[in-house]
Amino acid sequence: MIQDILSAVFILAGSIFMLIASIGMIRFPDFYIRNSASTKAVVLGVLLILLGVGIHYNDTIVFIEIFAILLFIFLIAPLAAHIVSRAAVITQVKFWEKTKLDELREYEKEQEEEAGGKA
Amino acid sequence: MSLFTLAAYIAIVLISISTLLTLIRFIIGPSLPDRVISLDVFSANLLAVLAIYSVLSEEKAYLNVALIMSLIAFVGTMTFAYYLVQKRHKHQGDDSGYS
């Protein structure tokens, strides 16, 4: 009984986090903000849902499988977000006008100076 | 219908709504990275639906499918990111960008 209630609460909380993530995907103004929001909320949502599934089965093999899935997702999500954001900066996807870009501009200036020194 | 089954069905409905919203972002997304990210969220939603469906049908084999699907989503996202960077290097010099 307690196992069922706990599992249902975890699964519902996880699906609500997934819903929040996709509302963020729709509402946020800029690619970079959308990327940050969706990555974090989706990882938390999948974590909660898989924990709920594991509590429902209450089996060692299932917990090992869930651990493997979570390991992949926790390795993958930050890596994918970083690489796609980097590709977006390189291909000059537009920023939101309120984003403060001073550090990025300084970095770009340094890169240009280094390239000029080498040439 | 037990309380747990009802909760699982409600969770599937919520995730379906979020899949629809992600699909809207995939269609209107102004740039290519937007579409890549929404595809990533889409596959995560699919993974969550698979996990909940495995609970509903008492079939543990669906969890293996979820494991493989997380790997495939990772490879897809990486491939798209490298494709974007390579395309930029090929067209270096024109600052028009693309969407």
Backbone of each chain as ProteinMPNN parsed JSONL, in Angstrom:
{"seq_chain_A": "MIQDILSAVFILAGSIFMLIASIGMIRFPDFYIRNSASTKAVVLGVLLILLGVGIHYNDTIVFIEIFAILLFIFLIAPLAAHIVSRAAVITQVKFWEKTKLDELREYEKEQEEEAGGKA", "coords_chain_A": {"N_chain_A": [[0.835, -1.213, 0.0], [1.79, 1.325, 1.004], [3.972, 1.325, -0.618], [2.771, 1.497, -3.166], [1.59, 4.063, -2.993], [3.832, 5.719, -2.631], [5.236, 5.212, -4.995], [3.371, 6.162, -6.9], [3.303, 8.872, -6.215], [5.94, 9.663, -6.814], [5.997, 9.169, -9.601], [4.015, 10.917, -10.544], [5.063, 13.414, -9.74], [7.385, 13.474, -11.281], [6.291, 13.527, -13.893], [5.008, 15.969, -13.822], [7.226, 17.644, -13.675], [8.325, 17.156, -16.216], [6.32, 18.319, -17.768], [6.569, 20.989, -16.955], [9.083, 21.504, -18.004], [8.575, 21.413, -20.779], [6.764, 23.48, -21.062], [8.471, 25.551, -20.472], [10.094, 25.289, -22.745], [8.353, 26.303, -24.657], [7.767, 28.929, -23.768], [10.041, 30.513, -23.178], [12.377, 33.137, -24.142], [14.603, 32.732, -25.858], [17.186, 30.819, -27.428], [19.299, 29.875, -25.767], [18.419, 30.18, -23.117], [16.186, 28.535, -23.177], [17.463, 26.099, -23.614], [18.946, 25.692, -21.231], [16.839, 25.593, -19.321], [15.243, 23.408, -20.231], [17.026, 21.222, -20.181], [17.745, 20.884, -17.407], [15.239, 20.512, -16.078], [14.182, 18.317, -17.423], [16.004, 16.259, -16.847], [15.637, 16.004, -14.054], [12.935, 15.242, -14.034], [12.932, 12.743, -15.42], [14.542, 11.292, -13.681], [12.875, 11.201, -11.349], [10.633, 9.797, -12.333], [11.738, 7.304, -13.092], [12.662, 6.436, -10.605], [10.205, 6.082, -9.321], [9.168, 3.966, -10.859], [11.044, 1.968, -10.223], [10.555, 1.691, -7.458], [8.01, 0.646, -7.583], [8.391, -1.918, -8.8], [10.297, -3.071, -7.063], [12.733, -4.667, -7.134], [15.89, -6.19, -7.559], [17.259, -6.442, -10.048], [15.826, -4.699, -11.674], [16.418, -2.304, -10.383], [19.132, -2.138, -10.946], [19.101, -1.831, -13.739], [17.754, 0.624, -13.897], [19.59, 2.214, -12.623], [21.616, 2.148, -14.538], [20.375, 3.467, -16.725], [19.969, 5.998, -15.565], [22.596, 6.73, -15.077], [23.582, 7.018, -17.703], [21.907, 9.135, -18.562], [22.589, 11.19, -16.791], [25.243, 11.52, -17.45], [24.994, 12.3, -20.082], [23.19, 14.482, -20.515], [24.244, 17.089, -19.552], [26.512, 17.191, -21.172], [25.513, 17.096, -23.8], [23.972, 19.446, -23.794], [25.967, 21.367, -23.427], [27.531, 21.009, -25.781], [25.738, 21.504, -27.866], [25.037, 24.147, -27.271], [27.5, 25.364, -27.646], [27.876, 24.924, -30.365], [25.783, 26.52, -31.217], [26.647, 29.086, -30.458], [28.876, 29.285, -32.12], [27.7, 29.167, -34.656], [26.37, 31.536, -34.577], [23.748, 31.984, -33.452], [21.048, 34.049, -32.485], [21.183, 36.072, -29.491], [19.066, 36.807, -26.613], [17.841, 40.158, -26.185], [18.227, 41.207, -23.63], [20.238, 39.771, -22.443], [23.391, 39.712, -20.812], [26.392, 40.228, -22.351], [29.077, 40.763, -21.903], [31.35, 39.252, -21.011], [31.569, 37.268, -22.956], [32.126, 38.846, -25.21], [34.608, 39.943, -24.453], [36.12, 37.573, -24.411], [35.999, 36.81, -27.082], [37.408, 38.936, -28.196], [39.962, 38.507, -27.122], [40.555, 36.057, -28.372], [40.659, 36.86, -31.031], [42.878, 38.573, -30.928], [44.913, 36.764, -30.289], [44.879, 35.17, -32.594], [45.598, 37.099, -34.467], [48.2, 37.675, -33.565], [49.525, 35.333, -34.178], [49.397, 35.205, -36.938]], "CA_chain_A": [[0.0, 0.0, 0.0], [2.688, 2.477, 1.081], [4.808, 1.241, -1.824], [1.99, 2.031, -4.285], [1.414, 5.518, -2.852], [5.134, 6.36, -2.862], [5.538, 5.11, -6.429], [2.482, 7.066, -7.638], [3.721, 10.266, -5.973], [7.165, 9.923, -7.581], [5.714, 9.228, -11.043], [3.271, 12.151, -10.835], [5.981, 14.555, -9.617], [8.255, 13.471, -12.452], [5.601, 13.967, -15.113], [4.777, 17.415, -13.711], [8.476, 18.319, -14.055], [8.441, 17.113, -17.684], [5.391, 19.318, -18.311], [7.178, 22.303, -16.726], [10.189, 21.663, -18.957], [8.144, 21.742, -22.141], [6.204, 24.837, -21.03], [9.639, 26.418, -20.629], [10.497, 25.255, -24.153], [7.472, 27.155, -25.453], [7.595, 30.299, -23.316], [11.25, 31.311, -22.971], [12.562, 33.999, -25.313], [15.911, 32.687, -26.497], [17.616, 29.426, -27.485], [20.187, 29.488, -24.669], [17.6, 30.047, -21.908], [15.378, 27.328, -23.367], [18.343, 24.943, -23.463], [19.228, 25.518, -19.805], [15.627, 25.177, -18.605], [14.768, 22.085, -20.608], [17.959, 20.186, -19.737], [17.671, 20.604, -15.976], [13.944, 19.98, -15.649], [13.97, 16.98, -17.994], [16.801, 15.287, -16.091], [14.972, 15.753, -12.769], [11.697, 14.512, -14.271], [13.22, 11.338, -15.732], [15.02, 10.692, -12.429], [11.759, 10.899, -10.448], [9.775, 8.761, -12.915], [12.399, 5.996, -13.015], [12.638, 6.025, -9.197], [8.871, 5.563, -9.048], [9.054, 2.645, -11.482], [11.845, 1.045, -9.431], [9.867, 1.403, -6.19], [6.872, -0.222, -7.87], [8.817, -3.302, -9.024], [11.004, -3.512, -5.859], [13.488, -5.818, -7.602], [17.288, -5.767, -7.687], [17.635, -6.315, -11.456], [15.216, -3.464, -12.177], [17.165, -1.165, -9.854], [20.403, -2.03, -11.677], [18.794, -1.235, -15.046], [17.433, 2.041, -13.709], [20.851, 2.894, -12.335], [22.344, 2.325, -15.807], [19.722, 4.531, -17.501], [20.229, 7.29, -14.929], [24.013, 7.055, -15.291], [23.702, 7.554, -19.056], [21.254, 10.438, -18.707], [23.34, 12.202, -16.046], [26.456, 11.824, -18.212], [24.705, 12.788, -21.428], [22.43, 15.73, -20.609], [25.099, 18.289, -19.53], [27.424, 17.156, -22.313], [24.77, 17.472, -25.006], [23.596, 20.856, -23.696], [27.166, 22.169, -23.656], [28.018, 20.951, -27.168], [24.784, 22.181, -28.748], [25.161, 25.589, -27.031], [28.745, 25.805, -28.273], [27.605, 24.996, -31.806], [24.91, 27.664, -31.472], [27.458, 30.306, -30.404], [29.737, 29.326, -33.304], [26.895, 29.497, -35.83], [25.793, 32.871, -34.361], [22.322, 32.085, -33.128], [20.872, 35.334, -31.799], [20.888, 36.113, -28.065], [17.994, 37.706, -26.174], [18.485, 41.476, -26.09], [18.566, 41.561, -22.249], [21.363, 38.975, -21.957], [24.628, 40.487, -20.701], [27.348, 39.468, -23.154], [30.395, 41.384, -21.798], [32.441, 38.281, -20.906], [31.734, 36.607, -24.252], [32.799, 39.774, -26.114], [36.03, 39.981, -24.058], [36.752, 36.324, -24.837], [36.162, 36.857, -28.537], [38.494, 39.88, -28.51], [41.221, 37.808, -26.834], [40.791, 35.061, -29.412], [41.081, 37.548, -32.254], [44.242, 39.066, -30.752], [45.826, 35.628, -30.411], [44.952, 34.773, -34.001], [46.364, 38.135, -35.158], [49.598, 37.55, -33.21], [50.125, 34.196, -34.855], [49.445, 35.372, -38.4]], "C_chain_A": [[0.868, 1.261, 0.0], [3.571, 2.536, -0.152], [4.078, 1.836, -3.018], [1.886, 3.549, -4.204], [2.706, 6.247, -3.169], [5.467, 6.37, -4.353], [4.685, 6.065, -7.237], [2.9, 8.507, -7.458], [4.967, 10.602, -6.788], [6.86, 10.082, -9.065], [4.979, 10.518, -11.393], [4.181, 13.372, -10.762], [6.894, 14.636, -10.835], [7.549, 13.964, -13.682], [5.269, 15.446, -15.041], [6.044, 18.179, -14.076], [8.688, 18.297, -15.565], [7.547, 18.167, -18.326], [5.962, 20.72, -18.152], [8.293, 22.56, -17.73], [9.668, 22.061, -20.326], [7.39, 23.058, -22.185], [7.334, 25.857, -21.149], [10.128, 26.465, -22.062], [9.649, 26.194, -25.002], [7.657, 28.624, -25.085], [8.87, 31.134, -23.325], [11.702, 31.986, -24.263], [13.707, 33.621, -26.242], [16.395, 31.243, -26.462], [18.387, 29.011, -26.241], [19.4, 29.297, -23.375], [16.744, 28.79, -21.991], [16.212, 26.079, -23.128], [18.597, 24.647, -21.991], [18.005, 24.962, -19.083], [15.258, 23.741, -18.939], [15.699, 21.007, -20.089], [17.755, 19.847, -18.263], [16.356, 19.954, -15.583], [13.716, 18.58, -16.197], [14.761, 15.931, -17.228], [16.129, 14.966, -14.762], [13.697, 14.941, -12.978], [11.941, 13.04, -14.552], [13.722, 10.606, -14.49], [13.852, 10.284, -11.539], [10.892, 9.768, -11.001], [10.425, 7.385, -12.794], [12.485, 5.506, -11.568], [11.283, 5.451, -8.829], [8.676, 4.182, -9.617], [9.824, 1.609, -10.67], [11.183, 0.693, -8.108], [8.678, 0.482, -6.432], [7.299, -1.677, -8.048], [9.485, -3.892, -7.788], [11.83, -4.77, -6.131], [14.911, -5.367, -7.89], [17.678, -5.516, -9.134], [17.087, -5.005, -12.025], [15.976, -2.253, -11.659], [18.5, -1.003, -10.577], [20.176, -1.389, -13.048], [18.534, 0.261, -14.924], [18.688, 2.839, -13.399], [21.637, 3.138, -13.622], [21.729, 3.452, -16.631], [20.045, 5.893, -16.912], [21.673, 7.717, -15.114], [24.197, 7.665, -16.68], [23.118, 8.954, -19.135], [22.047, 11.516, -17.982], [24.677, 12.497, -16.719], [26.114, 12.653, -19.448], [24.135, 14.201, -21.417], [23.313, 16.979, -20.522], [26.013, 18.369, -20.743], [26.721, 17.621, -23.574], [24.4, 18.951, -24.973], [24.792, 21.742, -23.99], [27.533, 22.18, -25.135], [27.047, 21.659, -28.104], [24.857, 23.693, -28.537], [26.409, 26.137, -27.7], [28.544, 25.922, -29.781], [26.734, 26.201, -32.124], [25.693, 28.969, -31.424], [28.312, 30.418, -31.659], [28.929, 29.696, -34.543], [26.094, 30.774, -35.661], [24.274, 32.863, -34.29], [22.124, 33.305, -32.243], [20.586, 35.164, -30.314], [19.656, 36.977, -27.827], [18.6, 39.078, -25.923], [18.861, 41.85, -24.669], [19.733, 40.747, -21.697], [22.617, 39.828, -21.927], [25.763, 39.683, -21.326], [28.778, 39.972, -23.003], [31.516, 40.35, -21.807], [32.675, 37.578, -22.232], [32.471, 37.519, -25.22], [34.292, 39.873, -25.782], [36.766, 38.743, -24.552], [36.991, 36.338, -26.34], [37.307, 37.787, -28.932], [39.851, 39.233, -28.262], [41.563, 36.8, -27.926], [41.298, 35.727, -30.693], [42.519, 38.05, -32.141], [45.248, 37.934, -30.889], [45.999, 35.22, -31.863], [45.769, 35.79, -34.798], [47.846, 38.04, -34.854], [50.288, 36.421, -33.951], [50.344, 34.483, -36.343], [50.568, 36.289, -38.847]], "O_chain_A": [[0.726, 2.138, -0.853], [3.885, 3.608, -0.669], [4.665, 2.585, -3.798], [2.066, 4.246, -5.203], [2.705, 7.255, -3.876], [5.912, 7.378, -4.903], [5.183, 6.715, -8.156], [2.866, 9.291, -8.407], [5.057, 11.677, -7.381], [7.375, 10.988, -9.721], [5.272, 11.146, -12.41], [4.096, 14.264, -11.606], [7.15, 15.72, -11.36], [8.118, 14.736, -14.453], [5.244, 16.122, -16.069], [5.973, 19.234, -14.706], [9.164, 19.274, -16.143], [7.937, 18.826, -19.29], [5.869, 21.546, -19.06], [8.443, 23.669, -18.243], [10.236, 22.939, -20.976], [7.363, 23.707, -23.23], [7.2, 26.879, -21.821], [10.528, 27.519, -22.556], [10.146, 26.808, -25.946], [7.702, 29.481, -25.968], [8.794, 32.354, -23.465], [11.445, 31.477, -25.354], [13.775, 34.16, -27.347], [16.041, 30.508, -25.54], [18.166, 27.923, -25.711], [19.671, 28.366, -22.616], [16.591, 28.066, -21.007], [15.743, 25.117, -22.52], [18.481, 23.503, -21.55], [18.104, 23.993, -18.331], [14.989, 22.943, -18.041], [15.233, 19.976, -19.605], [17.609, 18.679, -17.902], [16.341, 18.968, -14.846], [13.124, 17.74, -15.52], [14.259, 14.835, -16.979], [16.052, 13.801, -14.372], [13.403, 14.045, -12.187], [11.256, 12.178, -14.002], [13.377, 9.446, -14.265], [13.822, 9.166, -11.026], [10.464, 8.886, -10.256], [9.761, 6.411, -12.439], [12.394, 4.304, -11.317], [11.202, 4.454, -8.112], [8.096, 3.313, -8.966], [9.332, 0.503, -10.447], [11.233, -0.457, -7.672], [8.366, -0.364, -5.595], [6.653, -2.579, -7.515], [9.284, -5.067, -7.479], [11.666, -5.794, -5.469], [15.117, -4.272, -8.413], [18.338, -4.523, -9.441], [17.776, -4.294, -12.756], [16.167, -1.281, -12.389], [18.957, 0.119, -10.801], [20.941, -0.525, -13.475], [19.018, 1.06, -15.726], [18.844, 3.978, -13.84], [22.249, 4.193, -13.791], [22.446, 4.293, -17.173], [20.355, 6.835, -17.641], [21.962, 8.901, -15.285], [24.869, 8.685, -16.836], [23.735, 9.859, -19.697], [22.175, 12.632, -18.484], [25.202, 13.603, -16.583], [26.839, 13.578, -19.815], [24.548, 15.036, -22.221], [23.152, 17.873, -21.354], [26.265, 19.447, -21.28], [27.253, 18.434, -24.329], [24.495, 19.64, -25.989], [24.677, 22.739, -24.702], [27.817, 23.24, -25.692], [27.474, 22.341, -29.036], [24.752, 24.453, -29.5], [26.393, 27.236, -28.255], [28.983, 26.89, -30.402], [26.906, 26.84, -33.162], [25.455, 29.864, -32.235], [28.465, 31.508, -32.211], [29.407, 30.449, -35.391], [25.236, 31.083, -36.488], [23.601, 33.631, -34.977], [22.933, 33.569, -31.353], [19.859, 34.258, -29.907], [19.246, 37.761, -28.683], [19.75, 39.172, -25.493], [19.716, 42.714, -24.476], [20.181, 41.01, -20.581], [22.897, 40.571, -22.867], [26.06, 38.576, -20.877], [29.625, 39.672, -23.845], [32.513, 40.519, -22.509], [33.817, 37.314, -22.609], [33.336, 37.063, -25.969], [35.137, 39.887, -26.676], [37.889, 38.835, -25.048], [38.051, 35.929, -26.814], [38.073, 37.5, -29.852], [40.775, 39.376, -29.063], [42.713, 36.7, -28.354], [42.222, 35.242, -31.346], [43.29, 37.976, -33.098], [46.297, 38.094, -31.513], [47.113, 34.956, -32.317], [46.535, 35.419, -35.687], [48.677, 38.281, -35.729], [51.462, 36.516, -34.309], [51.341, 34.063, -36.93], [50.734, 36.524, -40.044]]}, "seq_chain_B": "MSLFTLAAYIAIVLISISTLLTLIRFIIGPSLPDRVISLDVFSANLLAVLAIYSVLSEEKAYLNVALIMSLIAFVGTMTFAYYLVQKRHKHQGDDSGYS", "coords_chain_B": {"N_chain_B": [[-10.266, -0.224, -11.151], [-7.263, 0.627, -9.748], [-5.835, 3.017, -7.4], [-3.226, 3.508, -8.036], [-3.013, 2.792, -10.756], [-4.638, 4.736, -11.867], [-3.101, 7.022, -11.261], [-0.886, 6.503, -12.862], [-2.03, 6.655, -15.406], [-2.798, 9.358, -15.433], [-0.27, 10.509, -15.337], [0.708, 9.696, -17.832], [-0.969, 11.165, -19.485], [-0.19, 13.813, -18.839], [2.475, 13.776, -19.74], [2.04, 13.356, -22.42], [0.843, 15.774, -23.152], [3.044, 17.453, -22.747], [4.724, 16.434, -24.688], [3.375, 17.241, -26.983], [3.637, 20.064, -26.749], [6.407, 20.278, -27.004], [6.642, 19.4, -29.615], [5.415, 21.495, -30.949], [7.339, 23.481, -30.508], [9.338, 22.3, -31.976], [8.338, 22.617, -34.544], [7.959, 25.445, -34.914], [10.42, 26.408, -34.194], [12.965, 28.821, -34.388], [15.662, 28.458, -35.12], [18.195, 26.009, -36.116], [19.566, 24.684, -33.88], [17.553, 24.96, -31.921], [15.704, 23.097, -32.805], [17.157, 20.764, -32.558], [17.473, 20.597, -29.754], [14.794, 20.389, -28.995], [14.182, 17.941, -30.067], [15.736, 16.335, -28.437], [14.436, 16.674, -25.937], [12.044, 15.556, -26.69], [12.725, 12.836, -27.076], [13.369, 12.196, -24.466], [10.868, 12.469, -23.273], [9.565, 10.35, -24.539], [10.994, 8.242, -23.463], [10.196, 8.412, -20.785], [7.455, 7.843, -21.049], [7.65, 5.203, -21.923], [8.752, 3.989, -19.618], [6.654, 4.339, -17.772], [4.664, 2.928, -19.07], [5.69, 0.385, -18.955], [5.311, -0.141, -16.285], [2.509, -0.168, -16.204], [1.819, -2.353, -17.836], [3.116, -4.386, -16.614], [5.551, -5.382, -17.619], [8.834, -6.011, -17.746], [10.656, -5.8, -19.774], [10.446, -3.503, -21.286], [11.983, -1.6, -20.045], [14.577, -2.113, -20.858], [14.385, -1.286, -23.491], [14.095, 1.443, -23.03], [16.616, 2.039, -22.031], [18.286, 1.624, -24.298], [17.198, 3.565, -25.909], [17.902, 5.988, -24.664], [20.624, 6.007, -25.176], [20.655, 6.172, -28.004], [19.478, 8.66, -28.41], [21.439, 10.315, -27.358], [23.581, 9.898, -29.184], [22.394, 10.916, -31.508], [22.022, 13.669, -30.863], [24.686, 14.508, -30.505], [25.691, 14.065, -33.092], [24.243, 15.934, -34.589], [25.203, 18.313, -33.442], [27.958, 18.274, -34.136], [27.643, 18.346, -36.878], [26.564, 20.917, -37.216], [28.763, 22.535, -36.404], [30.72, 21.781, -38.271], [29.535, 22.623, -40.657], [29.596, 25.354, -40.304], [32.372, 25.831, -40.345], [32.932, 25.214, -42.962], [31.699, 27.23, -44.395], [33.153, 29.494, -43.731], [33.684, 32.954, -43.419], [31.488, 34.118, -44.782], [29.256, 36.086, -43.08], [26.593, 35.814, -42.815], [25.174, 33.89, -41.445], [22.734, 31.366, -40.629], [19.41, 29.98, -40.56]], "CA_chain_B": [[-9.023, 0.553, -11.376], [-6.695, 1.039, -8.462], [-5.369, 4.403, -7.358], [-1.925, 3.586, -8.71], [-3.239, 2.782, -12.206], [-5.151, 6.076, -12.209], [-1.972, 7.961, -11.243], [-0.042, 6.257, -14.034], [-2.706, 7.202, -16.582], [-2.688, 10.826, -15.386], [1.109, 10.862, -15.706], [0.862, 9.549, -19.292], [-1.646, 12.309, -20.12], [0.658, 15.002, -18.666], [3.654, 13.682, -20.604], [1.591, 13.54, -23.793], [0.697, 17.222, -23.372], [4.372, 18.062, -22.868], [5.255, 16.041, -26.0], [2.749, 18.125, -27.977], [4.262, 21.389, -26.664], [7.747, 20.152, -27.582], [6.487, 19.29, -31.067], [5.163, 22.858, -31.452], [8.642, 24.168, -30.572], [10.092, 21.713, -33.094], [7.848, 23.149, -35.819], [8.167, 26.892, -35.071], [11.741, 26.8, -33.706], [13.549, 29.672, -35.415], [16.987, 28.054, -35.573], [18.412, 24.559, -36.109], [19.798, 24.171, -32.525], [16.275, 24.82, -31.233], [15.067, 21.842, -33.2], [17.938, 19.666, -31.968], [17.138, 20.498, -28.334], [13.43, 19.892, -28.797], [14.229, 16.5, -30.35], [16.284, 15.735, -27.223], [13.361, 16.622, -24.945], [11.057, 14.617, -27.227], [13.131, 11.46, -26.795], [13.265, 11.987, -23.019], [9.451, 12.227, -23.009], [9.264, 8.997, -25.008], [11.594, 7.343, -22.471], [9.346, 8.427, -19.593], [6.227, 7.109, -21.362], [7.996, 3.783, -21.933], [8.917, 3.515, -18.24], [5.341, 4.243, -17.122], [3.906, 1.853, -19.711], [6.194, -0.886, -18.451], [4.634, -0.378, -15.004], [1.094, -0.476, -16.432], [1.626, -3.664, -18.436], [3.91, -5.343, -15.831], [6.503, -6.006, -18.544], [10.098, -5.352, -17.423], [11.523, -5.698, -20.952], [10.396, -2.147, -21.83], [13.056, -0.79, -19.458], [15.75, -2.268, -21.728], [14.159, -0.406, -24.631], [14.367, 2.808, -22.578], [18.073, 2.181, -21.921], [18.838, 1.796, -25.643], [16.71, 4.825, -26.48], [18.69, 7.099, -24.129], [21.904, 6.015, -25.903], [20.453, 6.633, -29.374], [19.223, 10.103, -28.347], [22.738, 10.96, -27.156], [24.351, 9.883, -30.434], [21.753, 11.836, -32.441], [22.316, 15.059, -30.508], [26.098, 14.768, -30.788], [25.891, 14.146, -34.537], [23.725, 17.213, -35.059], [26.083, 19.394, -33.001], [29.154, 18.286, -34.971], [27.23, 18.786, -38.219], [26.455, 22.383, -37.193], [30.09, 23.146, -36.351], [31.399, 21.545, -39.549], [28.927, 23.451, -41.694], [30.09, 26.712, -40.072], [33.755, 25.932, -40.793], [32.975, 25.16, -44.413], [31.268, 28.517, -44.955], [33.779, 30.583, -42.981], [33.878, 34.12, -44.26], [30.223, 34.835, -44.919], [28.715, 36.255, -41.746], [25.141, 35.908, -42.877], [24.542, 32.928, -40.562], [21.572, 30.745, -41.255], [18.452, 29.568, -39.549]], "C_chain_B": [[-8.484, 1.04, -10.036], [-6.193, 2.472, -8.554], [-4.062, 4.551, -8.134], [-2.085, 3.628, -10.226], [-3.729, 4.145, -12.674], [-4.017, 7.089, -12.264], [-1.092, 7.775, -12.467], [-0.694, 6.81, -15.289], [-2.62, 8.726, -16.61], [-1.295, 11.269, -15.806], [1.307, 10.746, -17.21], [0.191, 10.706, -20.013], [-0.777, 13.556, -20.03], [1.85, 14.951, -19.619], [3.25, 13.819, -22.064], [1.409, 15.018, -24.118], [2.067, 17.858, -23.574], [5.024, 17.66, -24.192], [4.678, 16.918, -27.105], [3.407, 19.503, -27.976], [5.66, 21.364, -27.28], [7.693, 20.087, -29.1], [6.207, 20.661, -31.686], [6.475, 23.619, -31.562], [9.477, 23.621, -31.716], [9.643, 22.315, -34.422], [8.203, 24.621, -35.969], [9.585, 27.314, -34.774], [12.531, 27.601, -34.725], [14.903, 29.192, -35.919], [17.138, 26.535, -35.478], [18.726, 24.005, -34.715], [18.523, 24.05, -31.697], [15.638, 23.479, -31.537], [15.821, 20.652, -32.621], [17.559, 19.467, -30.506], [15.736, 19.958, -28.139], [13.352, 18.402, -29.143], [14.76, 15.732, -29.135], [15.199, 15.586, -26.156], [12.287, 15.618, -25.372], [11.443, 13.179, -26.889], [13.087, 11.173, -25.3], [11.812, 11.74, -22.625], [9.057, 10.808, -23.391], [9.783, 7.968, -24.008], [10.718, 7.262, -21.222], [8.057, 7.662, -19.848], [6.496, 5.611, -21.37], [8.107, 3.227, -20.513], [7.553, 3.348, -17.577], [4.526, 3.109, -17.743], [4.396, 0.495, -19.246], [5.59, -1.193, -17.079], [3.194, -0.83, -15.241], [0.899, -1.89, -16.95], [2.424, -4.749, -17.727], [4.913, -6.091, -16.704], [7.85, -5.316, -18.371], [10.963, -5.102, -18.653], [11.517, -4.286, -21.527], [11.482, -1.251, -21.253], [14.34, -0.918, -20.276], [15.628, -1.365, -22.944], [14.479, 1.042, -24.256], [15.867, 3.054, -22.495], [18.689, 2.433, -23.299], [18.438, 3.152, -26.215], [17.495, 6.026, -25.953], [20.03, 7.18, -24.854], [21.734, 6.598, -27.306], [20.215, 8.146, -29.402], [20.532, 10.858, -28.191], [23.521, 11.036, -28.466], [23.749, 10.857, -31.449], [22.086, 13.283, -32.16], [23.753, 15.419, -30.838], [26.324, 14.946, -32.294], [25.41, 15.479, -35.083], [24.658, 18.359, -34.681], [27.344, 19.448, -33.864], [28.833, 18.736, -36.386], [27.139, 20.306, -38.283], [27.827, 23.033, -37.251], [30.81, 22.976, -37.678], [30.869, 22.45, -40.639], [29.438, 24.887, -41.577], [31.509, 26.851, -40.618], [33.86, 25.935, -42.302], [32.67, 26.535, -45.007], [31.949, 29.683, -44.255], [34.034, 31.77, -43.905], [32.573, 34.839, -44.528], [29.552, 34.88, -43.557], [27.191, 36.299, -41.75], [24.492, 35.002, -41.834], [23.404, 32.264, -41.3], [20.622, 30.301, -40.164], [17.692, 28.341, -40.023]], "O_chain_B": [[-9.154, 1.761, -9.298], [-6.133, 3.062, -9.633], [-3.818, 5.562, -8.793], [-1.398, 4.388, -10.909], [-3.313, 4.652, -13.716], [-3.954, 7.912, -13.177], [-0.607, 8.747, -13.047], [-0.013, 7.37, -16.147], [-2.399, 9.322, -17.664], [-1.132, 12.256, -16.523], [1.983, 11.578, -17.814], [0.697, 11.187, -21.027], [-0.63, 14.282, -21.013], [2.199, 15.958, -20.235], [4.021, 14.339, -22.87], [1.766, 15.473, -25.205], [2.244, 18.697, -24.458], [5.787, 18.437, -24.766], [5.382, 17.296, -28.041], [3.704, 20.058, -29.034], [6.056, 22.293, -27.984], [8.555, 20.629, -29.792], [6.677, 20.969, -32.781], [6.722, 24.312, -32.549], [10.231, 24.356, -32.354], [10.458, 22.506, -35.324], [8.694, 25.028, -37.022], [9.954, 28.454, -35.058], [12.755, 27.114, -35.834], [15.264, 29.496, -37.056], [16.326, 25.858, -34.848], [18.208, 22.942, -34.372], [18.408, 23.15, -30.864], [15.104, 22.81, -30.652], [15.215, 19.651, -32.238], [17.349, 18.34, -30.057], [15.496, 19.163, -27.231], [12.539, 17.679, -28.568], [14.302, 14.63, -28.836], [15.051, 14.525, -25.548], [11.7, 14.925, -24.541], [10.597, 12.39, -26.467], [12.805, 10.046, -24.895], [11.534, 10.913, -21.757], [8.315, 10.142, -22.67], [9.128, 6.964, -23.73], [10.518, 6.182, -20.666], [7.599, 6.915, -18.983], [5.677, 4.829, -20.886], [7.62, 2.132, -20.231], [7.307, 2.349, -16.901], [3.789, 2.413, -17.045], [3.611, -0.449, -19.15], [5.377, -2.357, -16.74], [2.707, -1.747, -14.581], [-0.057, -2.565, -16.57], [2.427, -5.9, -18.163], [5.101, -7.297, -16.544], [8.014, -4.17, -18.79], [11.893, -4.297, -18.605], [12.478, -3.894, -22.19], [11.87, -0.261, -21.874], [15.107, 0.039, -20.384], [16.604, -0.757, -23.385], [15.059, 1.782, -25.051], [16.345, 4.135, -22.841], [19.509, 3.336, -23.461], [19.218, 3.805, -26.909], [17.735, 6.98, -26.693], [20.526, 8.274, -25.122], [22.546, 7.408, -27.754], [20.69, 8.834, -30.305], [20.729, 11.907, -28.803], [24.056, 12.086, -28.822], [24.479, 11.542, -32.165], [22.393, 14.048, -33.074], [24.025, 16.49, -31.381], [27.043, 15.848, -32.723], [26.067, 16.088, -35.927], [24.887, 19.268, -35.478], [27.763, 20.527, -34.281], [29.633, 19.418, -37.026], [27.569, 20.921, -39.259], [28.053, 23.957, -38.032], [31.441, 23.913, -38.166], [31.63, 22.982, -41.448], [29.684, 25.557, -42.579], [31.834, 27.844, -41.268], [34.751, 26.567, -42.87], [33.289, 26.955, -45.985], [31.375, 30.77, -44.189], [34.531, 31.613, -45.021], [32.544, 36.069, -44.504], [29.304, 33.84, -42.947], [26.576, 36.77, -40.793], [23.388, 35.291, -41.373], [23.142, 32.568, -42.464], [20.984, 30.253, -38.988], [16.83, 27.834, -39.306]]}, "name": "protein", "num_of_chains": 2, "seq": "MIQDILSAVFILAGSIFMLIASIGMIRFPDFYIRNSASTKAVVLGVLLILLGVGIHYNDTIVFIEIFAILLFIFLIAPLAAHIVSRAAVITQVKFWEKTKLDELREYEKEQEEEAGGKAMSLFTLAAYIAIVLISISTLLTLIRFIIGPSLPDRVISLDVFSANLLAVLAIYSVLSEEKAYLNVALIMSLIAFVGTMTFAYYLVQKRHKHQGDDSGYS"}
